[in-house]
């Protein structure tokens, strides 16, 4: 997929994998749980990376979403009002923030579990 053109700060990541890792680290810094990054480049035409995480409450999910949108402006946002599943579309990276029960119900890991995972802790 083509890289997203952005007029944001030049110190922010410009390639999709770096953006996915940065967003995952931001989620981690806000105590998001069960954070995974799936590399979908060779699997799906939808996006290059999925970042998936849980929040502890709807307020927590909403707070994490706001922190991410303050860092990088998404192209599209879904579910922010209800906050049981918030989708932030950064074009080449899509972030899914869930309440645990909602994540378990929809099971994105079951759908995309064959995709390679990307480590965001060791950079």
C-alpha positions, 0 to 999 in steps of 0.5 A, a space after each residue: 500500500 502507498 504511504 500516507 502523506 501527512 503534514 504532521 511533525 517530521 519526527 513522527 513515523 512515516 512508514 506504516 510499520 513504524 506507525 503501528 509500533 508507535 501507536 502500540 507503544 502509546 496504547 501500552 503507555 496508557 495501560 492498554 492490554 493484550 496489544 498485538 500488531 498483525 502484519 497483513 501486507 501479504 494477506 489483505 488488501 484492506 491495510 498493511 497492519 492491524 493493531 489490536 488492544 483491550 481497554 479496562 472500561 469504555 472510558 479507558 477505551 475512549 481515552 486511549 483512542 483520544 491519545 492516539 488521535 492526538 498523536 496522529 490524525 486518523 482518516 476515519 473513526 468508528 465506535 467512539 460514542 459506545 466505545 466497546 469497539 473503537 476503530 481508528 483508520 490511519 489508512 495503512 494501519 488500522 487500530 482496533 480498541 476493544 472492551 475484552 468481552 467484545 474482543 472475545 466475541 468478534 475474535 479478530 485474532 481467529 480471523 487474522 491469526 495466520 498473519 505474522 505478528 510484529 514486536 513493538 517492545 524492542 526497538 
